[in-house]
Amino acid sequence: MTFIAKTFYDLRAVTLEGDSVDFNVYRGRVVLIENVLNQLQTKYPHRLVVLGFPCNQFGYQENCTNPEILNCLQHVRPGNGFKPNFTIFEKCDVNGTNTHPVFAYLKDKLPYPDDDPHSLIQDPKFLVWSPICRTDISWNFEKFLIGPEGEPFKRYSKKFPTVNIEPDIQRLLKLTKN
């Protein structure tokens, strides 16, 4: 059974560069967690933190090794010399026996996407982990928004465009002390 942290600030993860990050560094900031690229952090650089977690559990779409991921982003997808302006952590499992503690915590606090509480993976060939749980992340592009006090605020489905999270981010930013 995967360890479930008591608070968001009890969590830690390792970046693609191999640095261990204690989530206490995010105190007082709004945090958006997802496994895709986004540009919202550039609008709120000191008050919004975006954390990316690559995962290969959905159609094996992230089959690069950790050292290859940044090169792939820079030269292949999206390419054109792209360099992320947010922290990317090591590739991890978000479902199943080896669920990363960040996602075990988030799924415990937010068991399903707010905008789509009923959908699950429809095609069983994509269920490549065990055990299968109702709280599982159903595909890439699910997102989690954390308030400035470390409280998980909302989970968004793969269908919810990241840019449409901005009103919730602005609402939470009003609660920050900065």
Beta strands, then each sheet from edge to edge (+ up, - down):
strand 1: 12-14
strand 2: 20-22
strand 3: 30-34
strand 4: 48-52
strand 5: 87-88
strand 6: 143-146
strand 7: 152-156
sheet 1: 1+ 2-
sheet 2: 5+ 4+ 3+ 6- 7+
end
